[in-house]
């Protein structure tokens, strides 16, 4: 079960804020670029848990590959080996979108529906395979479930299906999560994250990464968390900066500024309290379970291909 957050764009946030200033002359007092910094600071204050978990495959050429523009922190990574190209998703697979162990119900025909919503990279799990093997004087049927593969949508209805995977050691940095399994990995293939690139000791290849995405949409617009317990924190933070600009411009809004400062302190405490209260504990546990399951997903790639284990 994955934690799902709602988001809105900075422009939507700003629109809600400016409505409250309709009785004031704020022309020239609202600087979107300045206020974007304020909203970004609030995102940072609320912490990593509000970020979205994403994944992709990076093409390595001349010992480096460009990281996604919305890359914030690395969760884990591994090298992808050879691949085949087809114009449809592999038959008999199911997209693993929750990063939890997939245990098929033999009586559920929906478990093996071919997915159609993979628009970038999907970690998928093959449907159960039953084989007949010798057993004493007879035979028995053995069903296996847990082969994981990486499927990459590359455009024009074409998919790459990678067939083997290799461990990758990545140097510790401020963009690599402290519990990332790649930091202590013993592997011949080594990489580091620097200046928006993944730098490697191998010339060419393909690297799957699972990461926390920056608070941006597909068009690069800043996203903010959309939740009743957090919305006022964002809004009062922006109002404070707008009123400060008005004070510097000679507007008599000192009383309003003092009121907003008080509301900002209260709304910040409410937002941070929401994240840390027992009411949020269930979401926190799910988040922690998801992170552990993400790393289990990492190790499953090598369990599926034991000859490439480490």
N, C-alpha and C positions, 0 to 999 in steps of 0.2 A: 504494500500500500504506500503510495507516494504522497508527500505533502504537496498540496496545490495552493498557490497564492494567486490572488487577483492583483492586477497592476493597472495603472493608468499612466498616460504620458505626462511629461512636464507641462506641455501646453494645456492639457485638460486641468491640471492642478492650478496653473496660473489663471486660467479663465475663472475658476471658482473663487480665487483670491481677489481678483480685480473687481468682481461684482460687489464686494463689500466696500469698495472705495468709490462707488458711483457718485457719492455726494461730495467728493473732494476733487480738487484740481490736481490730478496725478500725471498730467501730460509731461513727459520727460523724466518722471520720477521712477518709472518702472523700466529697469534695464534687464531684459531676459537673460543675457549672458552672465550678469552678476548674480541673478537669482538662481540660475542653474547651479552655480557653485554652492549656494545655500542648500538646495535640494540634494545635491550630491553629498554634502556633509551629513545631512540627516540620514541618507542611505547608509553611509559609513557608520554612523552612530548606532543604527539599528542592527548592524552586524551581518555576517556572512549568510545566516540562515534565510534571509529574504531573497538571496540570489537564486537563479534557476540553474539546475544541473543539466549540462548539455554534453554532446560528444560529436566527434568528427574524425576523419582520417586526413592526415597531413602528408602531402607528397614531398619527399626529400630529394632535392637536386643540388649537386655540388656541396654536399655536407650541411645543407640547411633547408628548412621549410618554414613558411610564414604561418604564424599562429592566427586563429580567428580574431577579427577585430574586436569582438566582445569578450575575449579571453580575460579572466580575472585570476583564477587560481587553478592549479592542476590537482585533480584527484588521483588519477593513475593513468598509465600508458603502457602499451606494448607494441612490438613490431608485428606488422602483417606481412606474410610471405607471398607466395604466388596467388594469383587470382584468375577467375574466369569471368567473361563478360557475357551477359544475356540481356534480353529486352523485357524481362519480367522477373519478379521476385522468385527465389527458389521455391519449388513446390514442396509442400509438406513442412512448412516452417511457421513459427509463431513469433511475433515481435515481443521481446522481453522489455517492456517499458517501465516496469516497477523495480528492477534490479533485485528481485527476490527469486528464490529457487522455484523453478517451474516443475510442479509435480502433476502430470496429466491424470485425469480421471478417465480410465479406459472406456467408460460408458458415455462420455461426453463428446459428441461429434464435432463440437465447435472448437475443440482444442487445436485442430489441424487446419483451420481456415487460412488460406494464403493471404497475408496482409497486403494492403494496397496503399497504406498511408506513410510509407517510408520515403521521405523527401530529402534526406541527407544521409545519415548513417544510422543503421539499426543493428543492435546486437540481438540476434535471433537464435532460437533454439529449435533443433529439429524435432519433429514429432516422434513418438515412440516407435522403435524398431524391434520387431520380434524375430528371433532367429532360432533355429533348431540345432541343438548341440548334443554330442554324445553324453550319456549319463548312465553309468553302470552298464547293464546289458541292453539298455534301450536308449531313448533320447528324451530330451526335455526342451521346452521353449523358454528362452531367456529374452526379456524385454529390457532394452536400454533407453534412457530418456535424456541424458544430459550432455549431448554434443552441442556446443555453442559455436556460432560462426558470426563473422562480421559481414554485413551487406552494405554497400555504399551506392547511393543513387548518384550518378554522374551526369544526368541530363539526357534529353532525347529518349526518355523511357529506357535507358540502359542502366544496368546494375553490375557492380563488381562484387563477386563473392570470393572472399579470401579463404584459403584452405588450410593455412598453417600459421602459427604465431610463435614469437620468440621473445624472451624477457629483455627488458631494457632498463639500464641503470641511469637515473637522472640526478644530477647534482642538486643539493639543497639550495633553495633561494627563497626570497620573500614572495614568490608567486607559485611556490610548491607547498601544498598543505603539509603540516608537520607529521601527519600520519600516513602520508603517501607511501605505499609499499615499494615504489621504485627507488627511493632514497637509499635503502639498505640492500638493494638487489645485487646479487653477484652475477654479473653478466659481461660478456665480451662487448656487447653493443652499449655505447655510452652516449648520453646527450645532456645538454644544459639549455636552460631557457634564458635568453638574453635579448633585450631590445626588440621584443615582439617576434623573435624567431626561435625555432628549435634548432640548435646547433648540434651536429652529430659527428661521431668518428667514422661513420660509413658514408660513402659518396651518394648513393641513391637508395631509395626504399619507400616504404609506406608505414606511417606510425598512427595507430589509433590512440586518441586521447579522450578522457572523460574529465570534464572541467566545470568549474562554477563560472557561469557567464556573467559578464558585466550587466549592469542594470540599463540595458538598451534594447529597443525593438529591432526588427530587421532593417529598418531604415536609418538606424543610428540615433533615434530619438531617445532621450533620457526617460527611463521608467521609474516610477515611485510606487511603493506599496499602497494598495487600495484596501484599507480596512478601517472600520469605524473607530477602533482604538488607536489608530496611528494617523489618520487623516488630519486631525487638528494639529498634531506636531508639525507636519509639513506646512500647513497653512499659516500657523502663527509664526513659524520661522521666516517665511517669505514676507509676512506682514511687518515683522520687526524691521527687516532690511528696508522695505519701502518707506516706512515711517521715519527711519533714520535719515534716508535721503531727503525726505520732506523737511525734517528739522534743519538739516544742513542748508537747505534752500530757503530757509527763513519762514517756513510754514509753522503756525502755532498748533502743533499737534503733540506737545509734550505729554499731556494727560493721556491721550490715546496710546502713546508709545509706552508709558509706564503700565497701562492696563494690559497691553499686548505682551510685554515682558513677563508679567505675572502669569498670564495664560499660557505663555510658551513654556515656562518652567513646569507648570502643572501638566500640560499636555505631553511634555517630554517624559515626565515621571510616569504618566499613564501608559504611554507607548512602551517604554522599557519595562514597566511593571507587568504589562500584558504578556510580554515575551517570557518573563521569568516567574510568573505566578503559577500555582498548581493548575489553573484552568488551561494554561498553555503546555502543561507537562506532557499531555498525551501527544501533542504535535512534536514536542522536543524528542520524546522517545521514538516516535516514528521516524524523525529525521536521523537520529542516531542509528536506528536499525537499518535505515536505507543506506547510510554510509558504510556500515559493516557489510551489508549485502552487496554494495557496489564492489567492494574489494573481494568478496567471495566470487562475484562475477568475473573479476580479473583473474583469479586463480582457476576458475572453471575453464577458461580458455585453454590452459595448459593440461588440465585433467582430460579435456576432450582430445588432446593430441599429446599423449604421454611421452612420445619419442622426442618431443621438443621441450620437455620439462627442464627444470633446473634444480 
